[in-house]
Amino acid sequence: MKSDVDKLVAKHAELIHSDGLKVRSHTQREDGEWILHTLMIEGYDVSFKFKRKKKYKSLNGCKVNMTYYPEMMVVAGFEVETMKVVRIKRY
């Protein structure tokens, strides 16, 4: 029997799933009605972003499982790669 993650990755080829990633920093800020969460992960030079309606307990130093895909943003005329998180759970 396939797990939810396996089904998502099989259905969407661009999705990436990683287990046991250690969170280096976690920031939360209001973005209208939403809370924008930004994670920096050890060993990665890109930010991982997702939105939720409520704040989370800080994930600093925690290990997480994430499903995400690459996304390009234009900031001040420069293209910046970020990762858009689809699913996140504590490890």
Backbone as CSV, one residue per row, in Angstrom:
resi,resn,N_x,N_y,N_z,CA_x,CA_y,CA_z,C_x,C_y,C_z
1,MET,0.842,-1.178,0.000,0.000,0.000,0.000,0.890,1.246,0.000
2,LYS,0.606,2.188,-0.896,1.398,3.402,-1.000,0.984,4.410,0.056
3,SER,1.975,5.150,0.567,1.687,6.213,1.525,1.214,7.456,0.767
4,ASP,0.727,8.451,1.512,0.269,9.699,0.896,1.395,10.384,0.129
5,VAL,2.597,10.344,0.700,3.747,10.975,0.061,4.059,10.295,-1.261
6,ASP,4.076,8.966,-1.273,4.355,8.229,-2.505,3.336,8.544,-3.587
7,LYS,2.079,8.674,-3.208,1.025,9.008,-4.169,1.240,10.402,-4.746
8,LEU,1.593,11.383,-3.886,1.828,12.750,-4.348,3.009,12.814,-5.318
9,VAL,4.112,12.181,-4.947,5.318,12.217,-5.782,5.078,11.508,-7.111
10,ALA,4.331,10.405,-7.103,4.028,9.684,-8.337,3.131,10.518,-9.259
11,LYS,2.209,11.270,-8.681,1.263,12.061,-9.463,1.898,13.332,-10.035
12,HIS,2.826,13.939,-9.278,3.463,15.193,-9.684,4.973,14.990,-9.749
13,ALA,5.504,14.869,-10.940,6.921,14.529,-11.146,7.874,15.579,-10.574
14,GLU,7.461,16.852,-10.490,8.364,17.904,-10.015,8.501,17.944,-8.492
15,LEU,7.660,17.216,-7.770,7.742,17.199,-6.308,8.973,16.444,-5.824
16,ILE,9.528,16.919,-4.717,10.685,16.288,-4.082,10.299,15.989,-2.641
17,HIS,10.648,14.796,-2.153,10.376,14.456,-0.756,11.693,14.174,-0.052
18,SER,11.875,14.777,1.122,13.094,14.572,1.906,12.726,14.256,3.340
19,ASP,13.444,13.306,3.933,13.227,12.897,5.319,14.392,13.338,6.190
20,GLY,14.093,13.688,7.443,15.126,13.963,8.436,15.962,15.194,8.177
21,LEU,15.377,16.246,7.610,16.100,17.493,7.380,16.137,18.300,8.674
22,LYS,17.300,18.848,9.017,17.420,19.628,10.251,17.194,21.107,9.952
23,VAL,16.281,21.721,10.690,15.930,23.131,10.500,16.978,24.002,11.195
24,ARG,17.591,24.891,10.421,18.594,25.820,10.959,17.921,27.078,11.506
25,SER,16.901,27.582,10.806,16.148,28.734,11.312,14.711,28.672,10.803
26,HIS,13.811,29.245,11.602,12.381,29.254,11.273,11.837,30.621,11.644
27,THR,11.331,31.359,10.649,10.712,32.655,10.911,9.249,32.599,10.498
28,GLN,8.440,33.398,11.207,7.012,33.472,10.918,6.633,34.948,10.876
29,ARG,5.917,35.340,9.823,5.453,36.729,9.760,4.093,36.783,9.104
30,GLU,3.344,37.803,9.471,1.989,37.956,8.936,2.048,38.411,7.487
31,ASP,1.158,37.844,6.680,1.020,38.192,5.274,-0.479,38.254,4.985
32,GLY,-1.102,39.357,5.380,-2.560,39.468,5.282,-3.212,38.566,6.322
33,GLU,-4.109,37.692,5.881,-4.778,36.749,6.783,-3.901,35.554,7.120
34,TRP,-2.817,35.372,6.381,-1.976,34.191,6.495,-0.723,34.476,7.303
35,ILE,-0.095,33.412,7.777,1.219,33.485,8.405,2.204,32.836,7.428
36,LEU,3.213,33.592,6.996,4.219,33.090,6.074,5.372,32.509,6.895
37,HIS,5.660,31.241,6.700,6.733,30.536,7.397,7.898,30.377,6.433
38,THR,9.095,30.709,6.886,10.295,30.546,6.083,11.295,29.710,6.874
39,LEU,11.764,28.626,6.275,12.720,27.727,6.916,14.038,27.758,6.158
40,MET,15.124,27.696,6.904,16.439,27.452,6.326,16.869,26.091,6.850
41,ILE,17.336,25.242,5.951,17.668,23.854,6.269,19.184,23.675,6.168
42,GLU,19.758,22.914,7.111,21.199,22.642,7.082,21.576,21.944,5.778
43,GLY,22.641,22.443,5.138,23.122,21.844,3.904,22.474,22.394,2.641
44,TYR,21.502,23.301,2.772,20.822,23.903,1.619,21.019,25.412,1.663
45,ASP,21.166,26.032,0.491,21.342,27.479,0.392,20.088,28.206,-0.050
46,VAL,18.955,27.513,-0.092,17.692,28.126,-0.513,16.717,28.119,0.655
47,SER,15.742,29.020,0.596,14.734,29.061,1.651,13.547,28.177,1.262
48,PHE,12.905,27.634,2.263,11.718,26.799,2.095,10.555,27.592,2.679
49,LYS,9.511,27.832,1.871,8.409,28.699,2.304,7.075,27.981,2.228
50,PHE,6.200,28.322,3.189,4.824,27.845,3.151,3.958,28.787,3.966
51,LYS,2.650,28.767,3.700,1.690,29.617,4.404,0.721,28.760,5.188
52,ARG,0.336,29.251,6.357,-0.673,28.609,7.188,-1.513,29.691,7.834
53,LYS,-2.688,29.337,8.310,-3.579,30.295,8.969,-3.114,30.644,10.382
54,LYS,-2.398,29.710,11.047,-1.968,29.919,12.425,-0.456,29.805,12.540
55,LYS,0.072,30.360,13.646,1.491,30.215,13.931,1.776,28.805,14.403
56,TYR,3.011,28.357,14.176,3.486,27.065,14.648,4.394,27.292,15.838
57,LYS,4.600,26.244,16.604,5.668,26.246,17.585,6.960,26.303,16.772
58,SER,7.986,26.971,17.280,9.231,27.124,16.536,9.823,25.764,16.152
59,LEU,10.294,25.668,14.927,10.913,24.445,14.422,12.439,24.513,14.453
60,ASN,13.005,25.574,15.056,14.467,25.700,15.130,15.083,24.463,15.754
61,GLY,16.063,23.870,15.070,16.777,22.712,15.589,16.051,21.386,15.436
62,CYS,14.801,21.386,14.999,14.026,20.149,14.839,14.365,19.473,13.511
63,LYS,14.091,18.184,13.450,14.176,17.457,12.192,12.770,17.339,11.632
64,VAL,12.650,17.492,10.310,11.342,17.463,9.659,11.391,16.610,8.394
65,ASN,10.237,16.134,7.988,10.025,15.501,6.684,9.264,16.518,5.850
66,MET,9.701,16.755,4.620,9.035,17.750,3.775,8.844,17.237,2.363
67,THR,7.760,17.674,1.762,7.506,17.486,0.339,7.413,18.888,-0.242
68,TYR,8.181,19.166,-1.284,8.290,20.518,-1.810,8.644,20.480,-3.288
69,TYR,8.567,21.655,-3.925,9.026,21.768,-5.307,9.710,23.113,-5.514
70,PRO,10.656,23.188,-6.470,11.379,24.436,-6.728,10.464,25.490,-7.337
71,GLU,10.762,26.739,-6.997,9.968,27.861,-7.484,10.916,29.044,-7.677
72,MET,10.737,29.810,-8.743,11.565,30.988,-8.997,10.778,32.250,-8.657
73,MET,11.426,33.178,-7.949,10.834,34.471,-7.608,11.734,35.557,-8.188
74,VAL,11.149,36.702,-8.538,11.940,37.840,-8.983,11.930,38.864,-7.853
75,VAL,13.128,39.163,-7.324,13.280,40.122,-6.237,14.268,41.184,-6.699
76,ALA,13.804,42.423,-6.773,14.641,43.552,-7.200,15.320,43.277,-8.543
77,GLY,14.612,42.610,-9.456,15.135,42.339,-10.782,15.998,41.089,-10.896
78,PHE,16.230,40.400,-9.778,17.028,39.178,-9.784,16.130,37.975,-9.573
79,GLU,16.438,36.887,-10.280,15.705,35.640,-10.057,16.309,34.926,-8.857
80,VAL,15.439,34.530,-7.925,15.874,33.840,-6.713,15.119,32.525,-6.627
81,GLU,15.847,31.430,-6.406,15.203,30.131,-6.280,14.777,29.916,-4.829
82,THR,13.533,29.493,-4.639,13.019,29.105,-3.332,12.338,27.757,-3.495
83,MET,12.004,27.158,-2.389,11.278,25.894,-2.410,9.910,26.120,-1.782
84,LYS,8.866,25.743,-2.480,7.521,25.881,-1.960,7.121,24.548,-1.304
85,VAL,6.874,24.601,-0.006,6.572,23.407,0.769,5.099,23.070,0.622
86,VAL,4.822,21.813,0.278,3.463,21.314,0.114,3.013,20.570,1.368
87,ARG,3.981,19.880,2.001,3.672,19.053,3.170,4.882,19.062,4.096
88,ILE,4.637,19.265,5.402,5.724,19.245,6.372,5.253,18.557,7.652
89,LYS,6.111,17.722,8.219,5.812,17.035,9.480,7.100,16.931,10.271
90,ARG,6.964,16.986,11.602,8.134,16.741,12.456,8.587,15.312,12.272
91,TYR,9.887,15.083,12.301,10.497,13.783,12.088,10.315,12.889,13.279
